[in-house]
Amino acid sequence: MNNRIKEAVLLSLRADALEAFDRIAQLLGTTPSAEPDVATQVKEALRKLLQAEGAMITLNQHFPDPVRRPTQPVAPSPIENPEDIKVITPEMSPTLREALAAEAARKKREGEES
């Protein structure tokens, strides 16, 4: 089965299930006098919910996603010259300066609380 078609069907079924669930929540949230024959309407909505959820399960059982082969992790390229590694300093990075200042303030607060 085409994965795009399967996804479309699953999304449609999920929408049906959510609509039924919403209807059940609305009916159970109302007083019995506000809606005539609430129990029958709740049972009807439950059937719709059950059908949609059952259809999703059945579709996934009979048409599972294709087995995906695990991807090989990409090995980092070896560093040819270790001297080319740049070290970021607080003078170079405002973000690093802020992070270090926040860490120092946190440590100071923790020291004051102890």
C-alpha positions in Angstrom: 0.0 0.0 0.0 1.2 3.5 -0.8 2.4 5.1 2.4 0.9 8.4 1.5 -2.6 6.8 0.9 -2.2 4.9 4.2 -1.3 8.1 6.1 -4.3 9.9 4.5 -6.6 7.1 5.6 -5.2 7.0 9.1 -5.5 10.8 9.5 -9.1 10.6 8.3 -9.9 7.8 10.8 -8.2 9.8 13.5 -10.3 12.8 12.7 -13.4 10.6 12.9 -12.3 9.2 16.2 -11.6 12.7 17.7 -15.0 14.0 16.5 -16.8 11.0 18.2 -14.7 11.5 21.3 -15.6 15.2 21.4 -19.3 14.4 20.9 -19.2 12.0 23.9 -17.5 14.6 26.0 -20.1 17.2 25.1 -23.0 14.8 25.8 -21.5 13.7 29.2 -20.9 17.3 30.1 -24.5 18.3 29.6 -27.4 17.7 32.0 -29.8 15.0 31.0 -32.6 17.5 30.6 -30.6 19.6 28.1 -30.4 16.7 25.5 -33.1 14.3 24.8 -32.1 10.6 25.0 -28.5 11.3 25.9 -27.7 7.6 26.6 -28.6 6.6 23.0 -26.5 9.5 21.6 -23.5 8.5 23.7 -23.8 4.9 22.6 -23.9 6.0 18.9 -20.9 8.2 19.4 -19.1 5.3 21.2 -19.8 3.1 18.2 -18.3 5.6 15.8 -15.2 6.0 18.1 -14.9 2.2 18.3 -15.2 1.8 14.5 -12.6 4.5 13.7 -10.1 3.1 16.3 -10.7 -0.5 15.1 -10.2 0.5 11.5 -6.9 2.2 12.4 -5.7 -0.9 14.2 -6.8 -3.2 11.4 -5.1 -1.1 8.8 -1.8 -1.1 10.7 -2.0 -4.9 11.3 -2.6 -5.8 7.7 -0.5 -3.2 6.1 2.5 -2.5 8.5 5.1 0.0 7.7 7.9 -1.4 5.7 10.9 -2.6 7.7 13.4 0.2 7.8 17.0 -0.7 7.8 19.0 1.0 10.5 21.2 3.7 9.2 24.9 3.4 9.8 26.2 6.2 12.1 28.4 8.6 10.3 31.8 8.5 11.7 33.4 11.9 12.4 36.1 12.8 10.0 39.5 12.4 11.5 41.2 15.6 12.4 44.2 15.9 10.3 45.9 18.6 12.3 45.0 18.9 16.0 46.3 22.5 16.0 43.5 23.5 13.7 41.0 23.0 16.5 39.6 26.3 17.7 38.8 26.9 21.3 35.9 29.3 21.9 36.6 31.7 24.7 34.3 34.1 26.6 35.9 37.0 24.7 34.9 35.5 21.4 31.3 34.5 22.3 28.7 36.7 24.0 26.5 33.7 24.5 29.3 31.8 26.3 29.9 34.9 28.5 26.2 35.0 29.5 26.1 31.3 30.2 29.2 31.5 32.4 27.9 34.5 34.3 24.6 32.7 34.8 26.4 29.6 36.1 28.5 31.7 38.5 25.4 33.5 39.8 23.7 30.1 40.3 26.7 28.8 42.2 26.8 31.9 44.3 23.1 31.6 45.2 23.5 27.9 46.1 26.5 28.9 48.3 24.4 31.6 50.1 21.5 29.2 50.7 23.7 26.5 52.3 
